[in-house]
Amino acid sequence: MTTKFHNKFLRILQEAPQMDIDPDLERGAAEMSLDDDVAMDDYGVDMEVDPSTVDELKDAVARQNEQMVGVVDKWYSNIDRIIAYLNGDKTKHPNSIQSVLGAANSKSMLGGLKNQQVKIGRIASDLADLQQLFMAAKQSQ
């Protein structure tokens, strides 16, 4: 998985000027920062990384992201149903809240709620914005 932050970080590293680093000087500086009773070897900073371990981690992250895409898809479709329930048009969703309130007699109990139609529309719009954020997150994978 690569994110825009991951890609930007790699680009910054690649564009950074090459520095001549003295490993002995770096080790000495690191050792000086430790407490007196702690040895540098306790940290294992010179360990080699097993490439198969890195590949396993990448595969695990990829599988996890695939599962997350499924979750985001489910959220998207649930929000879509909520938007239709709140704000659906008369022809496709005759039982949506907006459709029922729009058709209600102004003297009825539902007619008294007609003034809430703007608020309902705003909520539906906010949910649509949230849907777009979910899709953007999914597409960044």
Residue frames relative to the residue before (quaternion, step in Angstrom):
aa qw qx qy qz dx dy dz
M 1.0000 0.0000 0.0000 0.0000 0.00 0.00 0.00
T 0.0147 -0.7744 0.6323 0.0170 3.52 -0.91 0.85
T 0.1910 -0.7656 0.6061 0.1001 3.50 -0.96 0.90
K 0.6710 -0.4768 0.3503 0.4468 3.55 -1.24 0.15
F 0.6319 0.5254 -0.3380 0.4587 3.58 1.11 -0.62
H 0.6196 0.5359 -0.3277 0.4706 3.56 1.06 -0.80
N 0.6770 0.4916 -0.2873 0.4663 3.57 0.87 -0.97
K 0.6523 0.5078 -0.3188 0.4638 3.59 0.96 -0.82
F 0.6332 0.5313 -0.3254 0.4593 3.58 1.00 -0.84
L 0.6642 0.4937 -0.3076 0.4695 3.60 0.92 -0.89
R 0.6418 0.5203 -0.3277 0.4582 3.57 0.99 -0.81
I 0.6436 0.5132 -0.3250 0.4657 3.60 0.96 -0.81
L 0.6462 0.5136 -0.3218 0.4637 3.56 0.98 -0.81
Q 0.6762 0.4943 -0.2963 0.4590 3.57 0.96 -0.84
E 0.7020 0.4625 -0.2650 0.4723 3.58 1.06 -0.70
A 0.5220 0.6490 -0.4147 0.3664 3.58 1.23 -0.37
P 0.5211 -0.6281 0.4604 0.3493 3.57 -1.00 0.69
Q 0.5055 -0.6395 0.4851 0.3164 3.54 -1.09 0.76
M 0.1632 -0.7959 0.5796 0.0623 3.52 -0.91 0.96
D 0.3611 -0.6917 0.5768 0.2418 3.53 -1.07 0.75
I 0.0498 -0.8099 0.5839 -0.0249 3.52 -0.42 1.26
D 0.2941 -0.7396 0.5834 0.1617 3.53 -0.85 1.01
P 0.3842 -0.7585 0.4716 0.2338 3.62 -0.39 1.18
D 0.6424 0.5229 -0.3363 0.4480 3.59 1.00 -0.73
L 0.6426 0.5116 -0.3155 0.4752 3.57 1.04 -0.80
E 0.6469 0.5177 -0.3093 0.4667 3.59 0.99 -0.83
R 0.6566 0.5024 -0.3096 0.4698 3.58 0.95 -0.89
G 0.6450 0.5219 -0.3198 0.4576 3.57 0.97 -0.83
A 0.6507 0.5050 -0.3134 0.4727 3.58 0.96 -0.84
A 0.6527 0.5058 -0.3159 0.4673 3.58 0.98 -0.81
E 0.6592 0.5098 -0.3127 0.4558 3.58 0.93 -0.85
M 0.6479 0.5221 -0.3249 0.4496 3.59 1.03 -0.73
S 0.6627 0.5122 -0.3132 0.4476 3.60 1.14 -0.51
L 0.5959 0.5824 -0.3565 0.4227 3.59 1.27 -0.22
D 0.5724 -0.5465 0.4752 0.3846 3.53 -1.28 0.38
D 0.6666 -0.5384 0.3426 0.3851 3.57 -1.20 0.53
D 0.7460 0.4143 -0.2348 0.4655 3.61 0.97 -0.76
V 0.6190 0.5167 -0.3473 0.4787 3.62 1.25 0.25
A 0.2513 -0.7694 0.5730 0.1289 3.56 -0.88 1.00
M 0.5833 -0.5974 0.4264 0.3480 3.55 -1.09 0.72
D 0.6324 0.5593 -0.3345 0.4186 3.59 1.01 -0.74
D 0.5487 0.6181 -0.3980 0.3981 3.61 1.20 -0.36
Y 0.6767 0.5118 -0.2896 0.4430 3.57 1.18 -0.49
G 0.2930 -0.7975 0.4897 0.1959 3.59 1.16 -0.35
V 0.2191 0.8214 -0.5043 0.1518 3.57 0.98 0.75
D 0.6786 0.4849 -0.2958 0.4657 3.59 1.18 -0.36
M 0.3911 0.7363 -0.4748 0.2820 3.59 1.23 0.24
E 0.4015 -0.6814 0.5574 0.2524 3.54 -1.14 0.71
V 0.3554 -0.7151 0.5603 0.2201 3.55 -1.06 0.73
D 0.3993 -0.7116 0.5324 0.2253 3.54 -0.85 1.04
P 0.4384 -0.7212 0.4627 0.2712 3.63 -0.58 1.07
S 0.6240 0.5386 -0.3592 0.4376 3.60 1.03 -0.64
T 0.6100 0.5400 -0.3499 0.4626 3.59 1.12 -0.62
V 0.6353 0.5187 -0.3221 0.4728 3.56 1.00 -0.81
D 0.6578 0.5038 -0.3086 0.4672 3.59 0.95 -0.88
E 0.6322 0.5275 -0.3286 0.4628 3.59 1.00 -0.79
L 0.6569 0.5046 -0.3091 0.4673 3.57 0.97 -0.84
K 0.6411 0.5161 -0.3249 0.4660 3.57 0.98 -0.81
D 0.6524 0.5100 -0.3104 0.4668 3.58 0.98 -0.86
A 0.6487 0.5179 -0.3193 0.4572 3.59 0.97 -0.84
V 0.6511 0.4998 -0.3123 0.4782 3.58 0.98 -0.82
A 0.6385 0.5229 -0.3291 0.4589 3.60 0.99 -0.79
R 0.6534 0.4994 -0.3142 0.4743 3.60 0.97 -0.84
Q 0.6410 0.5214 -0.3214 0.4626 3.56 0.98 -0.84
N 0.6557 0.5080 -0.3121 0.4633 3.60 0.96 -0.81
E 0.6135 0.5371 -0.3500 0.4611 3.60 1.04 -0.71
Q 0.6469 0.5031 -0.3168 0.4775 3.57 0.98 -0.82
M 0.6557 0.5175 -0.3123 0.4524 3.58 0.96 -0.84
V 0.5965 0.5489 -0.3670 0.4563 3.59 1.07 -0.65
G 0.6336 0.5269 -0.3236 0.4649 3.58 1.03 -0.77
V 0.6407 0.5157 -0.3168 0.4724 3.57 1.01 -0.81
V 0.6637 0.4990 -0.3040 0.4670 3.58 0.90 -0.91
D 0.6264 0.5301 -0.3396 0.4597 3.61 1.01 -0.75
K 0.6495 0.5084 -0.3151 0.4694 3.57 0.99 -0.83
W 0.6258 0.5255 -0.3336 0.4701 3.59 0.97 -0.84
Y 0.6482 0.5393 -0.3157 0.4350 3.55 0.90 -1.00
S 0.7093 0.4555 -0.2767 0.4613 3.59 0.78 -0.98
N 0.6252 0.5233 -0.3448 0.4651 3.61 1.05 -0.65
I 0.6535 0.4957 -0.3120 0.4794 3.57 0.95 -0.83
D 0.6060 0.5564 -0.3498 0.4482 3.57 1.07 -0.73
R 0.6602 0.4915 -0.3068 0.4779 3.58 0.97 -0.82
I 0.6350 0.5239 -0.3327 0.4600 3.60 1.00 -0.77
I 0.6401 0.5203 -0.3230 0.4640 3.59 0.96 -0.88
A 0.6583 0.4990 -0.3118 0.4695 3.58 0.94 -0.88
Y 0.6460 0.5180 -0.3193 0.4609 3.59 1.00 -0.77
L 0.6989 0.4603 -0.2667 0.4780 3.57 0.99 -0.81
N 0.8676 0.1645 0.0334 0.4681 3.49 0.60 -1.25
G 0.3447 0.7766 -0.4807 0.2166 3.60 1.21 0.23
D 0.5052 -0.6526 0.4639 0.3219 3.57 -1.12 0.61
K 0.7043 -0.5085 0.3092 0.3871 3.57 -1.26 0.47
T 0.6985 0.4962 -0.2934 0.4241 3.58 0.91 -0.85
K 0.7520 0.3745 -0.2179 0.4967 3.59 0.86 -0.88
H 0.8032 0.1323 -0.0304 0.5800 3.59 1.02 -0.80
P 0.0764 -0.8512 0.5176 0.0424 3.59 0.43 1.16
N 0.7063 0.4395 -0.2694 0.4852 3.61 1.18 -0.37
S 0.3749 0.7167 -0.5114 0.2903 3.60 1.19 0.28
I 0.6460 -0.5354 0.3711 0.3978 3.56 -1.16 0.55
Q 0.6623 0.5044 -0.3148 0.4559 3.60 0.88 -0.88
S 0.6543 0.5159 -0.3189 0.4517 3.61 0.95 -0.85
V 0.6750 0.4905 -0.2947 0.4658 3.57 0.91 -0.93
L 0.6720 0.4831 -0.3064 0.4702 3.58 0.90 -0.86
G 0.6465 0.5339 -0.3232 0.4387 3.57 1.00 -0.79
A 0.7260 0.4216 -0.2329 0.4908 3.56 1.08 -0.72
A 0.5143 0.6795 -0.4071 0.3286 3.60 1.24 -0.27
N 0.5273 -0.5985 0.5097 0.3225 3.51 -1.22 0.69
S 0.5114 -0.6871 0.4222 0.2968 3.58 -0.79 0.98
K 0.6810 0.4786 -0.2973 0.4677 3.61 1.14 -0.42
S 0.5773 0.5859 -0.3806 0.4226 3.61 1.26 -0.09
M 0.6937 -0.4429 0.3489 0.4482 3.55 -1.32 0.13
L 0.6772 0.4743 -0.2959 0.4784 3.61 0.92 -0.87
G 0.5985 0.5610 -0.3540 0.4491 3.56 1.09 -0.63
G 0.6258 0.5389 -0.3249 0.4610 3.56 1.15 -0.62
L 0.6741 0.4767 -0.2890 0.4847 3.58 1.25 -0.35
K 0.3878 0.7483 -0.4668 0.2678 3.60 1.25 -0.04
N 0.6306 0.5497 -0.3397 0.4299 3.56 1.07 -0.68
Q 0.6245 0.5358 -0.3430 0.4531 3.61 1.24 -0.12
Q 0.4231 0.7352 -0.4495 0.2801 3.59 1.26 -0.07
V 0.6238 0.5297 -0.3466 0.4583 3.60 1.02 -0.71
K 0.6540 0.5111 -0.3075 0.4654 3.56 0.95 -0.88
I 0.6429 0.5152 -0.3155 0.4709 3.59 0.98 -0.84
G 0.6443 0.5178 -0.3101 0.4697 3.57 1.01 -0.82
R 0.6422 0.5173 -0.3179 0.4679 3.58 1.02 -0.80
I 0.6412 0.5121 -0.3235 0.4711 3.59 0.96 -0.83
A 0.6499 0.5065 -0.3151 0.4709 3.58 0.94 -0.86
S 0.6428 0.5178 -0.3167 0.4673 3.58 1.02 -0.78
D 0.6452 0.5100 -0.3158 0.4732 3.59 0.99 -0.82
L 0.6408 0.5113 -0.3212 0.4742 3.58 1.03 -0.75
A 0.6270 0.5227 -0.3339 0.4714 3.59 1.04 -0.72
D 0.6217 0.5232 -0.3331 0.4784 3.59 1.05 -0.72
L 0.6386 0.5192 -0.3184 0.4704 3.57 1.00 -0.84
Q 0.6082 0.5495 -0.3397 0.4613 3.58 1.03 -0.77
Q 0.6658 0.5064 -0.3051 0.4552 3.57 0.90 -0.90
L 0.6215 0.5288 -0.3383 0.4687 3.59 1.06 -0.69
F 0.6341 0.5212 -0.3279 0.4677 3.56 1.01 -0.79
M 0.6707 0.4950 -0.3041 0.4612 3.58 0.91 -0.87
A 0.6329 0.5237 -0.3311 0.4644 3.58 1.02 -0.75
A 0.6414 0.5121 -0.3250 0.4698 3.58 0.99 -0.80
K 0.6470 0.5229 -0.3099 0.4603 3.56 0.99 -0.86
Q 0.7055 0.4722 -0.2696 0.4546 3.59 0.89 -0.92
S 0.6095 0.5606 -0.3654 0.4251 3.60 1.16 -0.36
Q 0.5380 0.6256 -0.3954 0.4036 3.58 1.28 -0.15
